[in-house]
Amino acid sequence: MPPPPHTRPENVLKRAQELIGVGQQQAALSILHEHVTSKRTRNSTIAALEPVMLLFVELCVDLRKGKSAKDGLYNYKNTSQNTNVATIELVFRRFIELAEQKVQEAQQKADEITAQGATPDDADTSLANVGDLEAMETPESILLATVSGEQSKDRTDRAIVTPWLKFLWETYRTVLDIFKNNARLEVMYQTTAHQAFQFCLKYTRKTEFRRLCELLRNHLQNAAKYSQQVHAINLSDPDTLQRHLDTRFMQLNVAVELELWQEAFKSVEDIHTLLSLSKKQPRNSMMANYFEKLTRIFLVSENYLFHAAAWSRYYNLLQVSARAVAAGGAAKKDNPTNISEADLSKAASFVLLSALSIPVISTSRSRGALIDLEAARNSKNARLTNLLGMNSPPTRAILFKDLLNRDVLQRARPEIRQLYNILETDFHPKVICKKVSPILSQIGADEDMVKYVAPLQQVILTRLFQQLSQVYTDVKLDDVLALAQFPDPFQVTAATIEKFVMNGCKKGDLPIRIDHATGILTFDADVFSSSKALHPGSAAGSAESDAASVQRLQSTPAEIVRSQMSRLAKSLYIAVQYVDPTFNEDRQKARLAALQRAEAGFEQEHADLLARREIIQKKKENAQSAQAAKQREEEQRRKVRQQELQAAETERLAQETREREERRLFAERKRVQREETEKQLKELKQGVKGVDISGLDIDELDTGRIRMLKLQALEREKNEMGEKLRVTGKRIDHLERAYRKEEAKHLPDDFAAQRESDLKAYEVSTAETLQAAEQKHKEDVALKHRLSRLVAPYEKFKREITEQRHADHEKRRKAAERELNTKMDQRRREFREQKVAERRRREEEERLRREEEEREAREAEEAERAAEEKRKEEAVAKAEADQRRQERAEAARKQMEREEEAERRRMERRQGGASAPFAGRAAEVESSGGPPRLQLTGQAGKPTWREREAAKAAAAAAGGESPAAAAVSDDRAATPDAAAAPPKRTGYIPPALRGLTSPSGESPPPRSISRGAEDAPPKRTGGYVPPALRGASAAGGESMPARSDSREGGDRWQPRSDSRDAGDRWQPRRPQAPADGERSESPAAGGAYRPPGTRGTAGGASGGAYRPPGKR
């Protein structure tokens, strides 16, 4: 089946608009989709295809056909991306705008429906309650919609707005999938991503936001993977990288706004990866936003250490930006704007407060986690350190040292500085809570700082129990509660303290036991055990040990027991040095001996180390080579397998595509056939009454069956109608006759009643008209009397206004008249000046014209004089040339006569007396006016082949005699008739024998050999004339006749005639016996030129001339 003919885009657009006009949007979309996805559409111009695409996307949005829109837009992108990118952006932007407009219209419609019963809070949260836009309807929701009769905001939005939200989300995904990894469409790609982020933020779409982040992340990975393709994204381009950074920062902002902290952290990692690819330093404003979002992420994750580090980095960046802007060395657009002293003070307060909130004990869940997951913790800390751009992991001590070295403490708020002094400098467990309570109240009043109260309480409690453990062995729980008194609403209970103690014991940071029976806290006083010694690295919360951060009051018994042996060893060592002098000498000798041994073995050890290094390097290289070879083999096998799989997959996809296309075509044909059948049945049902098609199967019907049904129904309807008309006509005739007879009796009464009713109506109408006119007249008279007293003031006011306006008019008229006169005078002056200038211009043009004519006349006279001189010179030169030409012609003529005479003499000497007749004929040939013979080199004294052929022909004509005898007999005894009859020639005639007969059949007279006739040139009869002799004078003073193109008689050219006798046709070259009377019709050879059409006739040229095969 041949493919359907391709239709021009203009015709497709017109057809689609016609279908839309009759309400068939689906059919119009099908036509447009088929045209847009056709391969032949790629040959159409973009200007003709763009309106088609705009209408196509409009129909796709109206009908919510996202799949069709994706197919058409993808093909349009492939068609236009190499010629015109602007049209792609126009069509896709229109697609997104239409989808967003539909969502807004649906939202307005839903608001109008639920305006009576919905509250503003319901309107704000109804769309957020829709879980997943890509999820299908669940059975529960369908059942709920069926059994529930109430109309709530959620149900209205789910029924009206949610489908359009799904379509808008699908629109964003479609555009991003089509524009991905294409450098030419990158700007539109980033713009669409921003719009998708705004969509997620506006409608609180958390699930779609996660999918959008993952989609963009996959696109970025693919861009780095397929960077060698055409139009691939180049991440080394600064503009491209900046656009990706802007998109990721917007993603980070939206994630923070939606409180999706995991996605926010992934966005931070994406930003850090892009920043590592950048070759130039990012803008300070961008990095300030980066660190500010990191502080919020770390605070939510309760990682107070890196939260404080992020605040420190943020504060440093603000300081650097403020100094750069103040110094004028940086642009304001690249730095955070409006950095005031208050902003720096607030940032410093947060830096100090976040550092104070760092816990001094481990924040992990259990003791075993610190031991088993040490590597994981280090890896996580390394990742977070890289995100902050720090060289080493931060610690609590390093952060405090850093903020003390700068002016953070001085810029911070006074209560924050006081809190630092209480916790880090003057910590006292007895009065700590009393001093901190007012500060915590001030911090709790601040909305931004209230989140730091809980970690500060943990730090205060940790410090409290650590110092109590150094002084006391047993403490009552009530005393601890009395010491840990915080202001409302931050008060802690006994349960809270007990939970804190148990958590510290679980992690191995607090050696405390609780006796609930007595209510006493007992600190671990076993001098031979230590939980800290069993669990190293317990200070994971701050990435450092807490030994240096706790203020030491005195050594504990356990520390005394653990350090007793070491202290004894140190004391004994010092005592030996003082008691035994030889001990120091032996120690010095041993040290010198060790140094000597080391010096002696240094070279050998160094050589061994170098050899070992070389061996290790060779082994490493061999292992790497083997590994590389193995990897290459694996890669090769993998590529082969991948190619085989790819080929099989391609074949499978092609087969599936063919099968799918066949199924589609079959289904399309069935659908079209079914639609056509349904249409015909519908027309049959509407147009013909009484047709029963309820029991018919549409799939089994065809056009012939439907036509037969229609004809049967029409025939049946025709018969029924005829019968009805016959019965009705018969009944109506009798009924109408009866009606008319009865009606005739009542016509007079009806006429009288109608006349009476008409008269009454006329009288009523006349009375109403008179009454209305009278009432109007009374009203007009009253109005006249009421307004008559105003006539005088009106006339006076009118007169004043008229006089005033007349005076103003006269004033303006006079001013206009003066202005007119002034302009007329000016115009007259300008006209006179213009006339004078025009006259001068005409005079100047006349003068120039006269000069030009005089110059042309002089040039014409000079040219005529030169031409006359040239004509005279040419006439003189022509006369001289004619004279020289005549002299050359005369010399050539004399030379030709001498050559002819010499040739004649040579012939006579060669042939002698026996060939005298032949010599006579040869002389006759020479004198017959034929072309002059040329003297060729190497033929002197030898007869030419033409002469030999002539001799043979003459011998054959003489009846077999020898040439000499034939010549003697012809010369002496031949009769005049025999001599006059030349032999018949039917084949080729040599030039030597051409012209031996005259046109009349008589033999030409023999050429005289006397010298007296040498001066007379031979008479030319139209034969060849040399150029030098054409037009020259003869010896006797007579001019030779010049050859003319206009020949007369037989010399004029005539077309060949095919009506020739058989004897004139070509015959083989054989000597034949002449027949009597046949040669009399042959003209003399060597005469004037005869056209081919006149050869072979009576009186024409000889039959020996060449004839083409078609004319022989």
Secondary structure as the mmCIF struct_conf table of DSSP 4:
data_model
#
loop_
_struct_conf.conf_type_id
_struct_conf.id
_struct_conf.beg_label_comp_id
_struct_conf.beg_label_asym_id
_struct_conf.beg_label_seq_id
_struct_conf.end_label_comp_id
_struct_conf.end_label_asym_id
_struct_conf.end_label_seq_id
HELX_LH_PP_P HELX_LH_PP_P1 PRO A 2 ARG A 8
HELX_RH_AL_P HELX_RH_AL_P1 PRO A 9 GLY A 21
TURN_TY1_P TURN_TY1_P1 VAL A 22 GLY A 23
HELX_RH_AL_P HELX_RH_AL_P2 GLN A 25 VAL A 36
TURN_TY1_P TURN_TY1_P2 THR A 37 THR A 37
HELX_RH_3T_P HELX_RH_3T_P1 LYS A 39 ASN A 43
BEND BEND1 SER A 44 SER A 44
HELX_RH_AL_P HELX_RH_AL_P3 ILE A 46 LEU A 63
TURN_TY1_P TURN_TY1_P3 ARG A 64 ARG A 64
HELX_RH_AL_P HELX_RH_AL_P4 GLY A 66 SER A 80
TURN_TY1_P TURN_TY1_P4 GLN A 81 THR A 83
HELX_RH_AL_P HELX_RH_AL_P5 VAL A 85 ILE A 113
TURN_TY1_P TURN_TY1_P5 THR A 114 GLY A 117
HELX_RH_AL_P HELX_RH_AL_P6 PRO A 120 THR A 125
TURN_TY1_P TURN_TY1_P6 SER A 126 SER A 126
HELX_RH_3T_P HELX_RH_3T_P2 LEU A 127 ASN A 129
TURN_TY1_P TURN_TY1_P7 LEU A 133 GLU A 134
BEND BEND2 ALA A 135 ALA A 135
HELX_LH_PP_P HELX_LH_PP_P2 MET A 136 THR A 138
HELX_RH_AL_P HELX_RH_AL_P7 PRO A 139 VAL A 147
HELX_RH_AL_P HELX_RH_AL_P8 LYS A 153 PHE A 179
TURN_TY1_P TURN_TY1_P8 LYS A 180 ASN A 181
HELX_RH_3T_P HELX_RH_3T_P3 ALA A 183 LEU A 185
HELX_RH_AL_P HELX_RH_AL_P9 GLU A 186 LYS A 202
TURN_TY1_P TURN_TY1_P9 TYR A 203 THR A 204
HELX_RH_AL_P HELX_RH_AL_P10 LYS A 206 LYS A 225
TURN_TY1_P TURN_TY1_P10 TYR A 226 GLN A 228
BEND BEND3 GLN A 229 GLN A 229
TURN_TY1_P TURN_TY1_P11 VAL A 230 HIS A 231
TURN_TY1_P TURN_TY1_P12 LEU A 235 SER A 236
BEND BEND4 ASP A 237 ASP A 237
HELX_RH_AL_P HELX_RH_AL_P11 PRO A 238 GLU A 257
TURN_TY1_P TURN_TY1_P13 LEU A 258 GLU A 259
HELX_RH_AL_P HELX_RH_AL_P12 TRP A 261 LEU A 277
BEND BEND5 LYS A 279 LYS A 280
HELX_LH_PP_P HELX_LH_PP_P3 GLN A 281 ARG A 283
HELX_RH_AL_P HELX_RH_AL_P13 ASN A 284 VAL A 300
TURN_TY1_P TURN_TY1_P14 SER A 301 GLU A 302
HELX_RH_AL_P HELX_RH_AL_P14 TYR A 304 ALA A 327
TURN_TY1_P TURN_TY1_P15 GLY A 328 GLY A 328
BEND BEND6 ALA A 330 ALA A 330
HELX_RH_3T_P HELX_RH_3T_P4 LYS A 332 ASP A 334
BEND BEND7 ASN A 335 ASN A 335
BEND BEND8 THR A 337 THR A 337
HELX_RH_AL_P HELX_RH_AL_P15 GLU A 341 LEU A 356
TURN_TY1_P TURN_TY1_P16 SER A 357 SER A 357
BEND BEND9 ILE A 358 ILE A 358
BEND BEND10 VAL A 360 ILE A 361
BEND BEND11 SER A 364 ARG A 365
HELX_RH_AL_P HELX_RH_AL_P16 ARG A 367 ASP A 372
TURN_TY1_P TURN_TY1_P17 LEU A 373 LEU A 373
HELX_RH_AL_P HELX_RH_AL_P17 GLU A 374 LEU A 388
TURN_TY1_P TURN_TY1_P18 GLY A 389 GLY A 389
BEND BEND12 ASN A 391 SER A 392
HELX_RH_AL_P HELX_RH_AL_P18 ARG A 396 ASN A 405
TURN_TY1_P TURN_TY1_P19 ARG A 406 ASP A 407
HELX_RH_AL_P HELX_RH_AL_P19 VAL A 408 ARG A 411
BEND BEND13 ALA A 412 ALA A 412
HELX_RH_AL_P HELX_RH_AL_P20 PRO A 414 TYR A 420
HELX_RH_PI_P HELX_RH_PI_P1 ASN A 421 THR A 425
BEND BEND14 ASP A 426 ASP A 426
TURN_TY1_P TURN_TY1_P20 PRO A 429 VAL A 431
HELX_RH_AL_P HELX_RH_AL_P21 ILE A 432 ALA A 445
BEND BEND15 ASP A 446 ASP A 446
TURN_TY1_P TURN_TY1_P21 GLU A 447 MET A 449
HELX_RH_3T_P HELX_RH_3T_P5 VAL A 450 TYR A 452
HELX_RH_AL_P HELX_RH_AL_P22 VAL A 453 VAL A 471
BEND BEND16 THR A 473 THR A 473
STRN STRN1 ASP A 474 LYS A 476
HELX_RH_AL_P HELX_RH_AL_P23 LEU A 477 LEU A 483
BEND BEND17 ALA A 484 ALA A 484
TURN_TY1_P TURN_TY1_P22 ASP A 488 PRO A 489
BEND BEND18 PHE A 490 PHE A 490
HELX_RH_AL_P HELX_RH_AL_P24 ALA A 494 LYS A 507
TURN_TY1_P TURN_TY1_P23 GLY A 508 GLY A 508
BEND BEND19 ASP A 509 ASP A 509
STRN STRN2 ILE A 512 ASP A 515
TURN_TY1_P TURN_TY1_P24 HIS A 516 GLY A 519
STRN STRN3 ILE A 520 PHE A 523
TURN_TY1_P TURN_TY1_P25 VAL A 527 PHE A 528
HELX_RH_AL_P HELX_RH_AL_P25 SER A 531 LEU A 534
BEND BEND20 HIS A 535 HIS A 535
TURN_TY1_P TURN_TY1_P26 PRO A 536 GLY A 537
TURN_TY1_P TURN_TY1_P27 ALA A 540 ALA A 543
BEND BEND21 GLU A 544 GLU A 544
BEND BEND22 ASP A 546 ASP A 546
TURN_TY1_P TURN_TY1_P28 ALA A 547 SER A 549
BEND BEND23 VAL A 550 VAL A 550
HELX_LH_PP_P HELX_LH_PP_P4 GLN A 551 ARG A 552
BEND BEND24 GLN A 554 GLN A 554
HELX_RH_AL_P HELX_RH_AL_P26 PRO A 557 ARG A 562
TURN_TY1_P TURN_TY1_P29 SER A 563 SER A 563
HELX_RH_AL_P HELX_RH_AL_P27 GLN A 564 VAL A 579
HELX_RH_AL_P HELX_RH_AL_P28 PRO A 581 ALA A 600
TURN_TY1_P TURN_TY1_P30 GLY A 601 GLY A 601
HELX_RH_AL_P HELX_RH_AL_P29 PHE A 602 GLY A 687
BEND BEND25 VAL A 688 VAL A 688
TURN_TY1_P TURN_TY1_P31 LYS A 689 GLY A 690
TURN_TY1_P TURN_TY1_P32 SER A 694 GLY A 695
HELX_RH_3T_P HELX_RH_3T_P6 ILE A 698 GLU A 700
HELX_RH_AL_P HELX_RH_AL_P30 THR A 703 LEU A 787
HELX_RH_3T_P HELX_RH_3T_P7 SER A 788 LEU A 790
HELX_RH_AL_P HELX_RH_AL_P31 VAL A 791 GLN A 911
TURN_TY1_P TURN_TY1_P33 GLY A 912 SER A 915
HELX_RH_AL_P HELX_RH_AL_P32 ALA A 916 SER A 927
TURN_TY1_P TURN_TY1_P34 SER A 928 GLY A 929
HELX_LH_PP_P HELX_LH_PP_P5 PRO A 931 LEU A 934
TURN_TY1_P TURN_TY1_P35 THR A 937 GLY A 938
TURN_TY1_P TURN_TY1_P36 ALA A 940 GLY A 941
BEND BEND26 LYS A 942 LYS A 942
HELX_RH_AL_P HELX_RH_AL_P33 TRP A 945 ALA A 957
TURN_TY1_P TURN_TY1_P37 ALA A 958 GLY A 959
BEND BEND27 GLY A 960 GLY A 960
HELX_RH_AL_P HELX_RH_AL_P34 PRO A 963 ARG A 972
TURN_TY1_P TURN_TY1_P38 ALA A 973 ALA A 973
HELX_RH_AL_P HELX_RH_AL_P35 PRO A 976 ALA A 980
BEND BEND28 ALA A 981 ALA A 981
HELX_LH_PP_P HELX_LH_PP_P6 PRO A 982 LYS A 984
BEND BEND29 GLY A 987 GLY A 987
HELX_RH_3T_P HELX_RH_3T_P8 PRO A 991 LEU A 993
TURN_TY1_P TURN_TY1_P39 ARG A 994 GLY A 995
BEND BEND30 LEU A 996 THR A 997
TURN_TY1_P TURN_TY1_P40 PRO A 999 SER A 1000
BEND BEND31 GLY A 1001 GLY A 1001
HELX_LH_PP_P HELX_LH_PP_P7 GLU A 1002 SER A 1008
HELX_RH_3T_P HELX_RH_3T_P9 ARG A 1011 ALA A 1013
BEND BEND32 GLU A 1014 ALA A 1016
HELX_LH_PP_P HELX_LH_PP_P8 PRO A 1017 ARG A 1020
BEND BEND33 THR A 1021 GLY A 1023
HELX_RH_3T_P HELX_RH_3T_P10 PRO A 1027 LEU A 1029
TURN_TY1_P TURN_TY1_P41 ARG A 1030 GLY A 1031
STRN STRN4 SER A 1033 SER A 1033
TURN_TY1_P TURN_TY1_P42 ALA A 1035 GLY A 1036
BEND BEND34 GLY A 1037 GLY A 1037
HELX_LH_PP_P HELX_LH_PP_P9 GLU A 1038 GLU A 1038
STRN STRN5 SER A 1039 SER A 1039
HELX_LH_PP_P HELX_LH_PP_P10 MET A 1040 ARG A 1043
BEND BEND35 ASP A 1045 SER A 1046
HELX_RH_3T_P HELX_RH_3T_P11 GLY A 1049 ASP A 1051
BEND BEND36 ARG A 1052 ARG A 1052
BEND BEND37 ASP A 1058 ASP A 1058
HELX_RH_3T_P HELX_RH_3T_P12 ALA A 1062 ASP A 1064
BEND BEND38 ARG A 1065 ARG A 1065
BEND BEND39 ARG A 1069 ARG A 1069
HELX_LH_PP_P HELX_LH_PP_P11 ALA A 1073 ALA A 1075
TURN_TY1_P TURN_TY1_P43 ASP A 1076 GLU A 1078
HELX_RH_3T_P HELX_RH_3T_P13 ARG A 1079 GLU A 1081
BEND BEND40 SER A 1082 SER A 1082
HELX_LH_PP_P HELX_LH_PP_P12 PRO A 1083 ALA A 1084
TURN_TY1_P TURN_TY1_P44 ALA A 1085 GLY A 1086
BEND BEND41 ALA A 1088 ALA A 1088
HELX_RH_3T_P HELX_RH_3T_P14 PRO A 1092 THR A 1094
TURN_TY1_P TURN_TY1_P45 ARG A 1095 GLY A 1096
BEND BEND42 THR A 1097 THR A 1097
TURN_TY1_P TURN_TY1_P46 ALA A 1098 GLY A 1099
BEND BEND43 GLY A 1100 GLY A 1100
TURN_TY1_P TURN_TY1_P47 GLY A 1103 GLY A 1104
BEND BEND44 ALA A 1105 ALA A 1105
HELX_RH_3T_P HELX_RH_3T_P15 PRO A 1109 LYS A 1111
#
